[in-house]
């Protein structure tokens, strides 16, 4: 615990607190405005943190993460358009509550629910991660290769949309991850004679192209430039009492554990947890007919669960080196940029950085809570920021960030190429989560697979005869086959009815 308290004191240094506060304001804007998100904010921050101290870099990245996810309920509450997919279910009850003149109450519930979900999940993550990491140290390369394969497959299987399209997005990510110099043979792979690709495709260029430039391009092409008018005359005071919390404590607790578990699963995250928690709370409530008409339990369920996913996603990132969602995948990139190797050894080899993440989330969570409660009367102003100012600023930062990674125009070309790829994927409805997670885990998958084969003198059976490795492979296979079986059974059932 000494490492934890030392990290906590680092986060509480005045300069770091200032960085957290400034980034939290920016993150709140990115989270609140439809079309932007915490993922875009972090993708823009990553290149800026390359030359920074690790502590300062992660204070900013974590602040963007917490405030971006938390801020998405603002648009959902005030204009009925969620800032990101993590608050889709919030819209169902928060916006009707706003239309009935209870905007203050809806906003305060959203603020407190976000706080409860984040603070409780990060405490559990702090306690559980060392235990999981200790268990992971007993595993060999066979188990790690199977774990990476399982994580990538689960992301593809559990993502929204066609299974084929999810697997295709995964394959594209794995293919791009294989570009560059082979570490074992020293042979350049798929570089087409371009020496700039010897080190592989820059993860910064990928994230900027796929998340920032692609989203802006698609929003601009669709004409998503105008937002409904927001009336701010009713936003004052706190709006709720302790009874509003105690009355829905059951829904809050159940939603929290749903969010924590969904966040722990690779590739799921807050975009899925809020919908699952909302559906569960609605089905188990005594008055399900009240949902969708401004019922507080709906807001509690959505916002507690989507923020609980933060702690859930951080656990596998720290303990196993496996990102829980696309945002923690970018935090994983941040660790790699600063020369750190995420995984079970990180808690023992770099305890200061590991516990800095836990302490940083705690501090960010408290600061974001205070900031939101004190400034919620000005939330409508965020949604009035002209899009042409935001988009031009984001593009400038993206181009500077891409160029700064290697001081080369080639990085900008790669970013634009990834942007074009992202637009094509969007048009073809290929999900980005399987793509980005497959790209990031591709090198680990290859490394552990080749180590396992080498240690076993070319014997591939070790992947199937070692129990834990077999369990991971079985989960991966079942996750792909089961949806196909379910679809086949549903079709057969329809034929019988006809």
N, C-alpha and C positions, 0 to 999 in steps of 0.2 A: 504493500500500500504506500510505501515511501515514494515509489516512482509516480504513483497516481497524484499524490499531494504536491510533489515537485512540479508535475505537469500542470496541475491546477493553478499553482502560483505563477507559472510562466504565462498562462492564458490571462491572468488577472493583472499583468503588467500594463501600465497606462497605454503604451503604444499599441500593444496587441488588442487591448479593449477598444481603442479607437478604430483599428482596422476591422474588427468584428462589427462594430456599430455602423461604419460606413458601408461595408459590404452587405450588412443586413438590410439597409435601406434600399440598395440596388437590387438585392435578392427579392425583397418584398414587391418591388415594381415588376421584376421579371415574372414572379409567381402570379401576381394579380392580373396582368394584362393577357387576355386570350391570344394564343399564338406564340407567346414566349413561355419560358419555363426555367426551372432551376437547372435543367440539363444544358440549356443554351448558355446560361450564365456561367456555369462551371467550365464549359468548353472555351469560353472567351477568357476566363481567368487563368486556365492552365498555362498558356504561353507566358503570361505575365509573371508567374511564380518561379520560372526556371532559374533566375539569378537571385532569388530571395532566400532568406534563412528559412529552414524547414518549418520552424515554429510559426513564423509569420505567414508562410504560404498556406499552412493547414488551418490556421485561424480564419483566413479569408475563404478558403474552399468550404470549410464546414459551415461558416456563417451563411454563405450563398446557398448551401444545401438546405439548412434548417429553415431559413426565411423564405426560400423559394417554394418549398413544399407547403409550408404553413400559409403563405400568402395566396395560394391558389383559390382559397375559399372566398376571397374578397370579391372577385368578379362573379362567382357563383351566387353570392348573397345579394349584391347590389344590382346586377343587370341580368342575372339568370344565365350567364355564360361562364363556365368554369375557366380559371386561368390555365389549368392543365387537366389531364385525365384523372389526376388524384382526387379531384373534387367534383366529379360528375354527379355522384349520389347526393352531395351537399346541395346541389341546385334544386333537387326535388322538394325540399322543405324550407330551405333558407330563403329562396326567392319569393315563394308565397307568403312567408312571414314578413318579408320586406314590403311587399305590396299591401299587406294589411296594416302597415304603419308600425311594425315592430323591428325595424332595421337594427336598432341598437342592441336589442335582445339577441337577434340572430348573429350579429358580428361578435358579441361577447361570448356566446356559446362556442362559436368557431375558434376564437382566440384561446379560450380555456381548454377546449377539447384538443386542440393542437398541442398545447403545453403538456397536458396530462399524458397524451400518447407518446410524445418525445421523451419526456423526463423519466417516465417509468420504464420505457423500452431501453434507454441507454444505461440505466442502472442495472437492469437484467443483463444487458450485453457486457457490461464491465465485469460482472460476476461470473458469467458463463464462458466467455471467450477463453480465459486461461485454462479452464477445465477441458474444453473441446480441443484446444491446442496441444495439451499434454497427451490426450488420447491420439491425436493426429501424428504425434512424434513416433508412435509405435508402428506407423504404416511405412511400406516400402514404395518404390517407384511403380510397381504393378497397381497398387491401390490408388495412388495419385493419378495415374493415367486413366484408370477406370472412373475415378471421381470427376476428372475434367470431362471425360466423355459423357458421363451421366449428367453433369451440369449443363453442358451444351445441348444435349438431347432434350432434357427437361424444359429448357428455355424454348426450344422449337415446338415441343409438344403442347406446352401450356400457353403459348402466345395465342392471341386472337386471330381468327381467320383460318384459311385452308392449311391443312397439315403440309401439303406439298409445297405451298408458298413459304411456309415457315422453315421447312428443311432446305429449300432453295436459298433463302436468305442466309441460313447457317453455312451452307456450302460456299457461298460467295465470300463470307467472312473468313472461312478457313483457307480458301484459295488466296486471298489477299495477304493473309498472315504468313503464307509460305514463301512470299517474295523476299529475296535477299540472299545473303551468303549463308550457305549451310555450315553450321558451326563444327560439324564432325568432319566432313570431307573437304571443306573450303571451296566448294564449287558454287558459283553464282547461279541462282535459280530464278527463272522468269524475269530477268532484269532487262532483256532485249538490248544488251550492250550499254545500257545507261548506268554509269558508275554511281550516280546519285541514289540508285536503288539497292546498292550493295548492302546497306544497313537496314533494308526493309522500308516499307511505307511508314512515314511518320504518324504516330498515333495522334499527335496534335492536329495534323492536317486532316486526318480522318474525322476526328470529333468536330472540328470547326466546319468541315464540309457537310457532314451528315446532319449535325444538329443545328448549327447557326445559319449557314448560308442556304441550306436546303429549305429550312422552315420559312425563312424570309422570302425566298423565291416563290415558294408555293402559296404563301399568304398573299403576296403581291399579285401573283397571277390569278388567284381566285377573287381578288378585289376585296379581301377582308380588311378594309381600312377604317370603317366607321363602327362605333359602338353606340348603344342606346344612351340617351341622356340619363344622368343619375341625379336624383333629388337628395340633397344632403341636409335638409332642414330638420329631419327627425333623429339625427345621430347625435345624441348627447347623454351623458350619464353612463351607468353600468348596465342597467336594463334587466338584470337577473338577481335572484336571491339564492341563498344556500339550498332552498327547497328545490330549485330547478336542477340542482346537481344530485341531491339525495333521491329525488323521485325517479331518476333514470340511472341510478348507480348500477343496476343489473346490466342494462344495455351497454353502459360504459365499460364494465369489466369484460363482458363477452366480446365486445368489439376490439378491445385492447389485445386480447389473446389471439383473435383471428388475424389482426394486423401484424402482430409479432411473428406468428407462424408463416403467414403468406410472405412477409418480408424475408424470412429465412430461406424460403425456396428460391433457387436461382431463376432470375428473369421475371419474377412476378411483380413485386413492389407495390407501391401505393396506388397505382392505377387500377389494380385488380382488387386489392384488399377493401377499398371503400365500397365497391359494388357488392362483394360477398357479405361484408358486415351489415350493410344496409338491408340486404335481402333476408339475412338471418334474423336481425332484430325485428324487422317488420313481421316476419312469419311467426315469431315467438311472442309478440306483444299482444296484450289483451284487447287493444283497439287498433287493429291493422288498417281499418278504414280511415283513420286520421292521417296516415302517412300520405305525403304528396299535397297536403293542405296547410303546411306550416307547423308540423309537429316537431317539437324539440328533439325527441329521441332520434329522429332521422339525421339531424345535424350532428348530434353526439356520436352516433354510430359511424358515420362517414369520416368525420375529422379525427376522432380518436384512432380509428383503425389505420388511416393513411399515414398518420404520423408515427404510430407504433411500428410501422414497417421500416422506419429509419433504423431503429435499434436492431430489428430483426435482420436487416440487410447488412449491417456492420459486423455482425457476429461471424458469418462465413468469410467476409472480406479479411478480417484480422486473423481469425483462427486458422483458416484453411487456404487463404489466398484466392478464394472464389467469390466474385462479386454477386451480391444478391439481386441487383437490378442495374439498369444502364447508368444511373448516377454514381453508384458505388464502383462501377466499372471505371468511370473517369477518375474517381478518387484513387483507385488502384493505379491508374496511369500516373497520377500525381506522386504516389510513393515511388514508382519506378524512375520518374524524372529526377528525383532526389537521391537516386542510388540505393533505394531500399527494396528488399525482396519480400513481398507479403507472403504470409504463410505461418505455420506453427512455430517456426524458429524465430519469427520476428518479435514475439513477446519476451523471449529470453535474450536475443542478440540486440534488439533495439527497444527495450521497454519504455524508454522516454518518449519515443514517437508513438508507440502503441497506446500508451495511457494518455498521451496528448490528445489523441482523437477522441477518447472517451470523455476526458475533462473538457475538451473544446466544445463538444456537442452540449454538455451540461451548461457551460457558460453562455454559449450562443442561445440556448433555449431560454434561459432566464432573461437575457438582454432583449430577445425578440418579444417575449411576453410583455416586459415593461414598455417597450417601444410601441407595440400594437395597442396596448390599453391606453397609453397617453396620447396617441396620434390617430385613433380610429375615426375621429370626426373629420379628418382630412383624407380618408381613404378614397372618397369620390374623386378627388383631384388626380389621383394616380391614373384613373381610367379616362381622364381627359387629356392626357399627354398625347400630342399629335404623333401618329405613326411614322410620318416621314422623317421626323427628328430621330426617333428611336431606331428605325431601320438603317438610316445612313450612318449613325454612330456605331451600331453593331457591326456593320460591314467594314467600316474603317478599322475597328479594333480587330476584327477577324483577319484582315489582310496584313496588318502590322504583326499580329501574333504568329501567323503562318510564316511570314518572312523571317521573323526573329528567331525561329527555332533552328535554322541552319544558315541564316544570312544569305539566302539564295532564293532567286525567283522560282526555282524548281518546286520549292515547297508550296508556293502560291498556286502553281499549275496543278500540283497534286490535290490541293484543297478544292480547286474549281472542278477537277475531275471527279472527286468524291461528292461534290455538290450535285453534279450532273447524274452520277450514279444514284444518289439519294432521291433525286427528282424522278428518275426512271423507276426506282423501287416504289416510290409513293404512287406513281401512276399505275404500276402493276399490283399495288396493294401488298407489297412484300414488307413485313414488319422490320423495324430497325433494331429492336432489342436482341433477337437471335443473331443478327449480323454483327453488331458491335461486341457482344460477349464472345462469339466464336472467334472473332479477330484477336481479341485480347488473350483468350485462353489457348489459341492455336499453338503458340510456341511452347507453353507448358505441357500441353498434350503430347506434342512431338518429342520433347525432351524426355519426359517420363516414360513414354512408350519405348523409345530407343534404349534408354537405360535399362528398362525391364527386360527387353529382349537380349541386350548385351550381357547383363548379369546372369541370365539363365542360359547363356551359350546358344542363343537362337531358338530356345524352346518357348513357343507361344502359349503353351498349355498353362503356364504359370498364372496367366490372367484369369483362367477359369477354375483352377484348382485351389487358389487361395480364397478363403471364404468371403472376406470383406470385398475383395475385388469382384468376385462373382455376384455379390449382392448389388453393387453399383451397376454392373453391366445388365443384370436382370431388371433393375428399376428402369434403366434407359430403354431396354427393349420393350418392356410392358408399356411404358409411357407413349411409345410410338404406335404399338399394335392396338392397344385398348380403344383409342378413339375410332379406329377403323372398324373394330369389332362392334362397338356401340352403334356406329352408323349403319353397318350391315344388318344388325338386329332390328334397328328402327325401320329400315326399308322392308325387311321381311315381315315385320309386324303390320305395316301399312298394307302390304300385299294380301295378308290374311284377312284384314278388315274389309278390304275391297272385294 
